[in-house]
Amino acid sequence: MGKVDNGIVTVHVGVTHGTFRTLLDADLFLPESWDVDRARCQAAGIPDTVRHHPKWRLALDQLLRANTNGITFDGLTFDEGYGAAVPLLTVLGVMGQRFVGEIPTHFAVRDAAGGPSRRADERLTGGHAERGRVYRLTRQTTRPSVWRVATAIVWVADRKHTLMVARNDATGEIKYFLTNATAEPVARILAVAFRRWTVEHLFRVAKQEVGLMHDEGRDYTGLMRHRTLAVVVLGFVAAHTERLRGEKPRRDDGAGVPGAQRPVRDPVPAATGNRGHPTYQRRNSIPPAAKQASHPIS
């Protein structure tokens, strides 16, 4: 920004399933400089139980909370800030949770268990990507992108993974990914990796339309209340958007988002005494063709 300013960093877990997408959780990231200054925390209303944790740890706690509430995920995807955290990748592997995470170019990998380590961009170079297989990824709001992908089997924390290098044909951009879903086809792994586009769009919607970032308070309780309300509103809108599309939910036995669709499909009773009002005399005025042609929230 070129100056020192106030800022808030939060961590979220989101879900995208077919055309349904929303945020499920929110936590404040407390910097170490705040954690050691408990008087400052008390002045801001931050409880003593809220301490500094790396962002990957907050994300893992959110994932565990989601699992406790019956929400499961076919796969996880995250940026290199989380992909660089080997402890996170290790725990996900122990949990049996499949992931496709972006990693930094200097991420250490091994060609064999217990072997010497080297950088990811040494194991697979941009040249490998240029000679790799071509994959075309469609996007809803922009033109499709074409990526050339090369893969290699590597070991991280004594566990087998697939390392991927992808190069964009149009821009020359290079990305590195790591996944523990070694048996999955590359096309599916790549599709999961780039679902982050959908999540990033979701954050834009949350900030612009739901007011996720529109709080200017200096109190922890107010901040978390605002975050909670924003997440609830976003989930409510996402569920009703799915209902108004008139689409049947896609079958996917590996994923479960309880309560995302079924409750809102029940009819909402009209308020008593208002049945004569024109609002309550209407029927569904959106023709099926228009429903099918509609787009997600934007």
N, C-alpha and C positions, 0 to 999 in steps of 0.2 A: 504493500500500500504506500510505501514511502514515508510512513509515519507510524507512531505508536498509537493504537486505538483499542477500545474495548472489544472483546470477542468472546464467544462461547463455543466450545467444542463438545459435541454430543455424539454418541454412538448409537446406531440403530440396526435392527435386523428387519429386513423386508421380505415379502413373499411375492413371487410372480408365478401364476399357474394359468396357462392359456392366456385369456385376456384379463383375468383377474389379477390385480396387483395392489398391495397396500403395505404400510409399515405395521409391525407387530409390537415393537418395544422401543424404549428410549432411555438412555442413561447419560448423566453428565460426566464428562472426562475432567477429573480434578488434577491439575498439574502438580508436580512435586513441590514447586515453590509455594503453592497454596497449602498443601498437606502439612508442611512443616510449620506453617504459621496458623496455629489453631485459633488465635485471637481474631485473625482476619476471617477465618471460616465462621466463627461464632457470630461475628458482626453481619455476615451474609446469610445467617440462618442455616449453615451447612452442618448437619449432625456429625457428631464425633465418629459415628459408624461409617460415614462416607469418607473413604481414604483414596489415596492415589493408587490406581492400577493402570497398567498399559491398556491401550484400546483393545488389543486382541483378547485380553482377559475379560473385559466388559462384554465383548461380543460373545465369548464362550459362555458366560453366565446367562446371557439372553437366550442363547441356543438351548441351554439346559432348562431354562424356565419354559421355553416353548415346548420342549419334549415332555416336561412334567404336566403341561396342560393338554397333552394329546396331539400336538402339532408335529408332524414329521416332514422331512424334506427329501426329495429324490436326490438333490445335490446342492452343494453350496458353492457360491462364487464370491470372490472378494478381490480388492486391489492389492498392489504389492506391499502396501503398508502392513497388511495382515499376512500376506503370503510370505513375508520375510521372517515371520515369527515361527521358528521351528517347533517350540513347545505347543503352539496351537495346532500345527499340522500333526504332531505326534498324538495329541489327545483325540483329534478327529479320527485318526487311524485306529486307535484303540477302541473308540466308540463304534467303529464300523460305518461312520458317516462319510459318504463319498463327497469329494470336493474337486473343484477346478479353480485354482487360485493363480492370479498373476504374481510373478516374482521379479525381483530386481535382477539385472544382468550379472551382478557379482554373487548371486546366491550360490552356495557351495553344494555340489552334488558329487556322488561317487559312481564310478562305473561298475563297481561290485561291492557287496557288503563287506565292510572293513577295509576297503581299498583306499588309496589316496584321494583326496578331494580336489576339485578344481571348479572354476567359475562356470556358471551355466552357459555364458556366451563363448566359452572355450570348448565346451562339449558340443554345442550346436551353434554354428555361426550364421550370420546373415546369408552367407553363400549356400548353406544347406537349405535355408528357406527358399531362396531363389530357384533352386532345383527341386523344390518339394511339390507335393500334390496340390492342385488348385481346388479351393472351396469357395462357393458363392453364398454369402449371407444376406438374407433379405431384411430390410428394416421398414417400419411402418411409415415413418415420416420423411425418410430420405431415400436416395437411390441405393440399390444393393451394393455391397462391397465385396471385392474379390481378394482372398488371402491365399498365399502359398504357404504350406505347412510341412514341416519336417519334425519327426519324433525320435526319441531315443529312450531306452529303459535305463533308469538311474536308481540309486539308493540314497535315501535321506533318512537319517536317524535309524539306520539298519532296516528300513522298510522299502519295499519296491514301489517305484512310482514311474509315471511316464512324463518325460520332459518334452515340451512342445515349443517350437519357435515358429512364429507366424509373421509373414511380411505382407503388408498391404500393397497391392499392385499399383494403385493410383497414387498413393502418397509416399511409399517407401517406408512407412512406419513399421517398426519391428516390436513385437511383444513376445514375452516369455511366459509360459504357463506351466504349472505343475499339477498333476492329478494322481490320486490314488485309485482311480477307476481304470485300472490298466487293461481290463477286459472289454471296455466299451469301445465302439467304433470312434474313430477320430472325428467324424462329422458330428456325432452327438456330443462329444466332449467340447468341441469348438462351439456348438450351439449353446451349451450351458455357460461356457466362459463369457460369451458375448451377451448373455442375458443381463449383464451389468448395464448395458445401454438402457434397458427397460427400467432398471432400478434408478439410474441417474435421471431419467425422465420423470419418474415418480417423485424424486426429491424436488425437481423444479415445480411440479404441480403442488406438492405439499407447501413449498415456500411461497408460491405466488397466489394460489387459490385458497389454501386452507389456513395460511398464516403461521406456518411452523416457526418462522424466524421473525415474526412481527412483535415479539415481546422485548421490552427495554427495561425490565425490572432488574433489581440488584439483590433479590431475595431468592434463596434456593427453593423454598416452598412454592412461591409464585411461578418460578421457572418450570418446576416439575408439573405443576397443575396445568400450565399452558401446554407443555409437551404432551401430557396425557390427553387433554381435550383435543389437541390437533390430531393425534393418532386415532382417537375414537371417531372423530369426524371423517377422517380420511377412509377408515374402514367402513363406516356407514355409507359414504358416497360410493365406494368401490363395490360394495355388495348390491346396492340398489342399481348401479350402472349395469351390472351383470343381469339383474332381473329385467330391466327395461330393454336390454338387447333381445331378450327372449331366446337366448341360446341355452342349450342343454350343456351342463358342465362336462368337460372332456374327461373320459375315464382315465385315471392314472392311479393304480393301486398303491404306488409307492409314496404318494403324497396325501396328506390329510390336513385340511384347514377347517376344523370343526366350527360350525356356526357361520361360515362365510356366506353360504347361499341359502340353505334350507329355511331358516327362520323367516327371512324376508320374503319368501315366496308365499307365506300365509297371507290371506286378505287382511287389510287394515280396516277395522270397522269405522264407519263414519261417526262423527260426534252426534250425540242425541240432540234432537230439536233443530238440526240443520238440513234435514233431508230435502226440504223444499228449495234450498239454495242451489243455483245453477252449478256450483262446483261439485256438488254431490250427485248431480244428475248426469254428469258426463260419463262416457265410457272411454275405453282406450282409443284415443284419436290417432295414434301412430300406426300406420299400416305396416304389415309384416315386412314388406320389401324395404321400407325405410329403416326398420329395426336391423335387418340383416346388413344394411349398408353403413350402419353407424360405426363410429370409431371410439376407442377408449378415451378417457378423460384427457384433455390436452389444454 
